[in-house]
Amino acid sequence: MGTITWEEFVLGVRHILAVSDSIGDGWHFRGSLEENGGGYLAKRMDYPVAIGEPSERTLSARVATIDHDSVTEPYEIDPCSIDPDSSFRPVYGEFHVLYSLAHAVPTLYLRAWRRDGSCLEAEELWRDLTAAERRPSSDESERLRSLTQQEHPFLGEPWYHLHPCRTADMMDQIAGNDVGRVDAKRYFIRWMSTVAPFVGCPVSHHYASFR
């Protein structure tokens, strides 16, 4: 079961939403589940990231800021508040799970930004958001090739996404001899558990154990 239909995608989405609501994990759906390819899962997170000296490339990229109004409600930051640990700075990330009509698989879109609104580049996404999930054997250059920038199909803005061309093969390999017994819910859980932590979005064990 390397690919899924939109109807199977919807079954997986409904399971994620049910578990997320029960554990307060923050996933919600935007759009319509009744229309083929009519919406996507969304989740926003913030990360404490160690402060480093910004590179010239990063400084020059500060002009690429996010229009928060087009995404969701922005974080409200109290200008009078004091960070408890001055060695860390906030980085905000948002993750969207869309259905790829061309490849018939889920696809993960993401982007992240600093408090001043400047976007993180691909190298910074790997370094800052995936530090806790980094595997010693991972090939960073291969991961960077998989992470490409593309216009978000719903928002019309540049987002990073993990290209879905290898997803079907990956899911067949994950299923192994169990391929004939993987239903839509199991497929979606396995896909989320494999792909989301890869880009710094942890997936709770409750999704696999929830009935």
C-alpha positions as YAML, in Angstrom:
chain: A
units: angstrom
residues:
- id: 1
  name: MET
  ca: [0.00, 0.00, 0.00]
- id: 2
  name: GLY
  ca: [2.34, 2.69, -1.25]
- id: 3
  name: THR
  ca: [-0.37, 5.12, -2.35]
- id: 4
  name: ILE
  ca: [-3.77, 6.09, -0.98]
- id: 5
  name: THR
  ca: [-6.92, 7.64, -2.37]
- id: 6
  name: TRP
  ca: [-8.34, 10.95, -1.20]
- id: 7
  name: GLU
  ca: [-11.04, 9.02, 0.67]
- id: 8
  name: GLU
  ca: [-8.34, 7.05, 2.52]
- id: 9
  name: PHE
  ca: [-6.46, 10.28, 3.18]
- id: 10
  name: VAL
  ca: [-9.65, 11.66, 4.78]
- id: 11
  name: LEU
  ca: [-9.91, 8.58, 7.04]
- id: 12
  name: GLY
  ca: [-6.34, 9.17, 8.19]
- id: 13
  name: VAL
  ca: [-6.99, 12.87, 8.72]
- id: 14
  name: ARG
  ca: [-10.07, 12.16, 10.83]
- id: 15
  name: HIS
  ca: [-8.03, 9.82, 13.03]
- id: 16
  name: ILE
  ca: [-5.28, 12.42, 13.49]
- id: 17
  name: LEU
  ca: [-7.85, 15.07, 14.39]
- id: 18
  name: ALA
  ca: [-9.61, 12.80, 16.89]
- id: 19
  name: VAL
  ca: [-6.38, 11.93, 18.70]
- id: 20
  name: SER
  ca: [-5.06, 15.49, 18.52]
- id: 21
  name: ASP
  ca: [-8.27, 16.81, 20.09]
- id: 22
  name: SER
  ca: [-8.03, 14.25, 22.89]
- id: 23
  name: ILE
  ca: [-4.39, 15.03, 23.79]
- id: 24
  name: GLY
  ca: [-4.30, 18.73, 22.85]
- id: 25
  name: ASP
  ca: [-1.68, 18.27, 20.13]
- id: 26
  name: GLY
  ca: [-2.72, 21.24, 18.01]
- id: 27
  name: TRP
  ca: [-3.56, 19.65, 14.64]
- id: 28
  name: HIS
  ca: [-6.59, 21.11, 12.87]
- id: 29
  name: PHE
  ca: [-8.05, 20.99, 9.37]
- id: 30
  name: ARG
  ca: [-8.48, 23.87, 6.95]
- id: 31
  name: GLY
  ca: [-10.75, 23.61, 3.97]
- id: 32
  name: SER
  ca: [-13.25, 20.91, 3.05]
- id: 33
  name: LEU
  ca: [-13.02, 17.15, 3.57]
- id: 34
  name: GLU
  ca: [-15.93, 16.70, 1.19]
- id: 35
  name: GLU
  ca: [-14.08, 18.04, -1.86]
- id: 36
  name: ASN
  ca: [-11.36, 15.94, -3.48]
- id: 37
  name: GLY
  ca: [-8.07, 17.59, -2.45]
- id: 38
  name: GLY
  ca: [-10.07, 20.34, -0.79]
- id: 39
  name: GLY
  ca: [-8.02, 21.03, 2.34]
- id: 40
  name: TYR
  ca: [-5.10, 20.19, 4.57]
- id: 41
  name: LEU
  ca: [-4.00, 19.46, 8.13]
- id: 42
  name: ALA
  ca: [-2.17, 22.28, 9.89]
- id: 43
  name: LYS
  ca: [-0.14, 22.65, 13.07]
- id: 44
  name: ARG
  ca: [1.99, 25.47, 14.50]
- id: 45
  name: MET
  ca: [4.85, 24.99, 16.93]
- id: 46
  name: ASP
  ca: [7.52, 27.09, 18.59]
- id: 47
  name: TYR
  ca: [11.05, 26.01, 19.46]
- id: 48
  name: PRO
  ca: [13.73, 27.29, 21.84]
- id: 49
  name: VAL
  ca: [16.81, 27.51, 19.62]
- id: 50
  name: ALA
  ca: [20.32, 28.38, 20.76]
- id: 51
  name: ILE
  ca: [21.38, 31.81, 19.57]
- id: 52
  name: GLY
  ca: [24.10, 31.95, 16.97]
- id: 53
  name: GLU
  ca: [25.71, 34.79, 15.07]
- id: 54
  name: PRO
  ca: [23.60, 35.44, 11.95]
- id: 55
  name: SER
  ca: [25.36, 34.88, 8.67]
- id: 56
  name: GLU
  ca: [25.46, 37.50, 5.92]
- id: 57
  name: ARG
  ca: [23.18, 35.25, 3.93]
- id: 58
  name: THR
  ca: [20.69, 35.14, 6.79]
- id: 59
  name: LEU
  ca: [20.82, 38.89, 7.23]
- id: 60
  name: SER
  ca: [20.22, 39.46, 3.55]
- id: 61
  name: ALA
  ca: [17.25, 37.09, 3.69]
- id: 62
  name: ARG
  ca: [15.46, 39.15, 6.31]
- id: 63
  name: VAL
  ca: [13.57, 40.92, 3.56]
- id: 64
  name: ALA
  ca: [11.74, 37.62, 2.98]
- id: 65
  name: THR
  ca: [9.20, 38.01, 5.74]
- id: 66
  name: ILE
  ca: [5.99, 36.12, 6.37]
- id: 67
  name: ASP
  ca: [2.57, 37.62, 5.93]
- id: 68
  name: HIS
  ca: [1.14, 36.11, 9.09]
- id: 69
  name: ASP
  ca: [-2.38, 37.24, 8.23]
- id: 70
  name: SER
  ca: [-2.40, 34.90, 5.27]
- id: 71
  name: VAL
  ca: [-1.45, 31.90, 7.38]
- id: 72
  name: THR
  ca: [-3.15, 32.07, 10.77]
- id: 73
  name: GLU
  ca: [-3.36, 34.25, 13.81]
- id: 74
  name: PRO
  ca: [0.14, 35.46, 14.78]
- id: 75
  name: TYR
  ca: [1.66, 34.87, 18.16]
- id: 76
  name: GLU
  ca: [1.09, 37.77, 20.54]
- id: 77
  name: ILE
  ca: [4.44, 38.70, 22.07]
- id: 78
  name: ASP
  ca: [4.46, 40.79, 25.22]
- id: 79
  name: PRO
  ca: [7.15, 43.47, 24.72]
- id: 80
  name: CYS
  ca: [7.48, 43.74, 28.51]
- id: 81
  name: SER
  ca: [8.19, 40.05, 28.99]
- id: 82
  name: ILE
  ca: [11.68, 38.75, 29.73]
- id: 83
  name: ASP
  ca: [12.98, 35.52, 28.26]
- id: 84
  name: PRO
  ca: [13.77, 33.10, 31.09]
- id: 85
  name: ASP
  ca: [16.92, 31.96, 29.32]
- id: 86
  name: SER
  ca: [18.70, 34.60, 27.27]
- id: 87
  name: SER
  ca: [20.77, 31.95, 25.47]
- id: 88
  name: PHE
  ca: [17.70, 30.89, 23.49]
- id: 89
  name: ARG
  ca: [15.54, 32.67, 20.97]
- id: 90
  name: PRO
  ca: [12.12, 31.63, 19.70]
- id: 91
  name: VAL
  ca: [11.67, 30.08, 16.28]
- id: 92
  name: TYR
  ca: [8.15, 29.46, 15.07]
- id: 93
  name: GLY
  ca: [7.25, 26.72, 12.63]
- id: 94
  name: GLU
  ca: [4.13, 25.66, 10.80]
- id: 95
  name: PHE
  ca: [3.46, 22.28, 9.21]
- id: 96
  name: HIS
  ca: [0.79, 21.46, 6.65]
- id: 97
  name: VAL
  ca: [-0.16, 17.97, 5.43]
- id: 98
  name: LEU
  ca: [-1.68, 18.06, 1.94]
- id: 99
  name: TYR
  ca: [-2.84, 15.33, -0.40]
- id: 100
  name: SER
  ca: [-0.83, 15.11, -3.62]
- id: 101
  name: LEU
  ca: [-3.24, 14.40, -6.44]
- id: 102
  name: ALA
  ca: [-0.34, 13.73, -8.81]
- id: 103
  name: HIS
  ca: [1.39, 11.14, -6.58]
- id: 104
  name: ALA
  ca: [-1.61, 9.92, -4.53]
- id: 105
  name: VAL
  ca: [0.26, 10.30, -1.23]
- id: 106
  name: PRO
  ca: [0.33, 12.73, 1.71]
- id: 107
  name: THR
  ca: [2.81, 15.59, 1.37]
- id: 108
  name: LEU
  ca: [4.34, 17.68, 4.14]
- id: 109
  name: TYR
  ca: [4.78, 21.44, 3.66]
- id: 110
  name: LEU
  ca: [6.61, 23.56, 6.21]
- id: 111
  name: ARG
  ca: [8.21, 26.87, 6.93]
- id: 112
  name: ALA
  ca: [9.71, 28.56, 9.98]
- id: 113
  name: TRP
  ca: [10.46, 32.10, 11.00]
- id: 114
  name: ARG
  ca: [12.11, 34.10, 13.76]
- id: 115
  name: ARG
  ca: [10.44, 36.62, 16.04]
- id: 116
  name: ASP
  ca: [11.32, 39.45, 13.66]
- id: 117
  name: GLY
  ca: [9.49, 37.66, 10.82]
- id: 118
  name: SER
  ca: [12.56, 36.61, 8.81]
- id: 119
  name: CYS
  ca: [12.27, 33.14, 7.30]
- id: 120
  name: LEU
  ca: [14.68, 30.29, 7.98]
- id: 121
  name: GLU
  ca: [16.45, 28.86, 4.97]
- id: 122
  name: ALA
  ca: [16.67, 25.12, 4.24]
- id: 123
  name: GLU
  ca: [20.04, 24.69, 5.98]
- id: 124
  name: GLU
  ca: [18.73, 26.46, 9.07]
- id: 125
  name: LEU
  ca: [15.60, 24.31, 9.10]
- id: 126
  name: TRP
  ca: [17.72, 21.18, 9.28]
- id: 127
  name: ARG
  ca: [20.10, 22.61, 11.87]
- id: 128
  name: ASP
  ca: [17.58, 24.30, 14.16]
- id: 129
  name: LEU
  ca: [14.38, 22.29, 13.90]
- id: 130
  name: THR
  ca: [15.72, 18.75, 13.49]
- id: 131
  name: ALA
  ca: [18.51, 18.81, 16.09]
- id: 132
  name: ALA
  ca: [16.61, 16.60, 18.52]
- id: 133
  name: GLU
  ca: [15.62, 14.15, 15.80]
- id: 134
  name: ARG
  ca: [18.89, 14.01, 13.90]
- id: 135
  name: ARG
  ca: [20.14, 10.51, 13.22]
- id: 136
  name: PRO
  ca: [23.95, 10.04, 13.15]
- id: 137
  name: SER
  ca: [23.73, 8.04, 9.92]
- id: 138
  name: SER
  ca: [21.62, 10.57, 8.07]
- id: 139
  name: ASP
  ca: [23.00, 12.17, 4.93]
- id: 140
  name: GLU
  ca: [22.37, 15.89, 5.26]
- id: 141
  name: SER
  ca: [23.03, 16.67, 1.62]
- id: 142
  name: GLU
  ca: [20.45, 14.05, 0.62]
- id: 143
  name: ARG
  ca: [17.93, 15.56, 3.02]
- id: 144
  name: LEU
  ca: [18.52, 19.02, 1.61]
- id: 145
  name: ARG
  ca: [17.89, 17.70, -1.89]
- id: 146
  name: SER
  ca: [14.60, 16.25, -0.68]
- id: 147
  name: LEU
  ca: [13.56, 19.55, 0.87]
- id: 148
  name: THR
  ca: [12.57, 21.87, -1.95]
- id: 149
  name: GLN
  ca: [10.75, 25.17, -2.14]
- id: 150
  name: GLN
  ca: [7.45, 25.32, -3.96]
- id: 151
  name: GLU
  ca: [4.35, 27.46, -4.09]
- id: 152
  name: HIS
  ca: [1.81, 26.34, -1.53]
- id: 153
  name: PRO
  ca: [-1.21, 25.06, -3.53]
- id: 154
  name: PHE
  ca: [-3.71, 26.78, -1.21]
- id: 155
  name: LEU
  ca: [-1.86, 29.89, -0.05]
- id: 156
  name: GLY
  ca: [0.09, 30.78, -3.20]
- id: 157
  name: GLU
  ca: [3.23, 31.48, -1.14]
- id: 158
  name: PRO
  ca: [6.69, 29.84, -1.20]
- id: 159
  name: TRP
  ca: [6.91, 26.99, 1.32]
- id: 160
  name: TYR
  ca: [9.38, 24.16, 1.74]
- id: 161
  name: HIS
  ca: [8.07, 20.67, 1.18]
- id: 162
  name: LEU
  ca: [9.36, 17.12, 1.19]
- id: 163
  name: HIS
  ca: [8.96, 16.02, -2.40]
- id: 164
  name: PRO
  ca: [6.41, 13.18, -2.63]
- id: 165
  name: CYS
  ca: [8.04, 11.32, -5.53]
- id: 166
  name: ARG
  ca: [9.63, 8.72, -3.21]
- id: 167
  name: THR
  ca: [6.80, 8.46, -0.71]
- id: 168
  name: ALA
  ca: [5.06, 5.46, -2.30]
- id: 169
  name: ASP
  ca: [8.29, 3.42, -2.39]
- id: 170
  name: MET
  ca: [9.10, 4.43, 1.18]
- id: 171
  name: MET
  ca: [5.67, 3.36, 2.41]
- id: 172
  name: ASP
  ca: [5.93, 0.01, 0.61]
- id: 173
  name: GLN
  ca: [9.28, -0.58, 2.31]
- id: 174
  name: ILE
  ca: [7.86, 0.37, 5.72]
- id: 175
  name: ALA
  ca: [4.90, -1.97, 5.26]
- id: 176
  name: GLY
  ca: [7.09, -4.92, 4.23]
- id: 177
  name: ASN
  ca: [5.26, -8.24, 4.50]
- id: 178
  name: ASP
  ca: [2.41, -6.43, 6.24]
- id: 179
  name: VAL
  ca: [1.47, -4.53, 3.10]
- id: 180
  name: GLY
  ca: [-1.83, -6.36, 2.61]
- id: 181
  name: ARG
  ca: [-3.01, -5.53, 6.12]
- id: 182
  name: VAL
  ca: [-2.20, -1.80, 6.23]
- id: 183
  name: ASP
  ca: [-5.44, 0.17, 6.29]
- id: 184
  name: ALA
  ca: [-5.75, 3.92, 5.76]
- id: 185
  name: LYS
  ca: [-5.37, 4.77, 9.45]
- id: 186
  name: ARG
  ca: [-2.22, 2.66, 9.88]
- id: 187
  name: TYR
  ca: [-0.80, 4.06, 6.65]
- id: 188
  name: PHE
  ca: [-1.32, 7.63, 7.82]
- id: 189
  name: ILE
  ca: [0.17, 6.96, 11.27]
- id: 190
  name: ARG
  ca: [3.23, 5.29, 9.76]
- id: 191
  name: TRP
  ca: [3.69, 8.09, 7.27]
- id: 192
  name: MET
  ca: [3.35, 10.81, 9.94]
- id: 193
  name: SER
  ca: [5.66, 8.97, 12.35]
- id: 194
  name: THR
  ca: [8.32, 8.67, 9.65]
- id: 195
  name: VAL
  ca: [8.14, 12.04, 7.90]
- id: 196
  name: ALA
  ca: [7.08, 14.61, 10.51]
- id: 197
  name: PRO
  ca: [9.92, 14.00, 13.06]
- id: 198
  name: PHE
  ca: [12.31, 14.18, 10.10]
- id: 199
  name: VAL
  ca: [11.66, 17.94, 9.99]
- id: 200
  name: GLY
  ca: [11.31, 18.60, 13.71]
- id: 201
  name: CYS
  ca: [7.61, 17.88, 14.25]
- id: 202
  name: PRO
  ca: [7.30, 15.09, 16.85]
- id: 203
  name: VAL
  ca: [4.44, 12.59, 16.62]
- id: 204
  name: SER
  ca: [2.98, 11.31, 19.87]
- id: 205
  name: HIS
  ca: [2.75, 7.54, 20.48]
- id: 206
  name: HIS
  ca: [-0.93, 8.12, 21.25]
- id: 207
  name: TYR
  ca: [-1.68, 8.19, 17.51]
- id: 208
  name: ALA
  ca: [-0.65, 4.56, 17.20]
- id: 209
  name: SER
  ca: [-2.30, 3.36, 20.42]
- id: 210
  name: PHE
  ca: [-5.56, 5.33, 20.23]
- id: 211
  name: ARG
  ca: [-8.62, 3.23, 19.29]
...
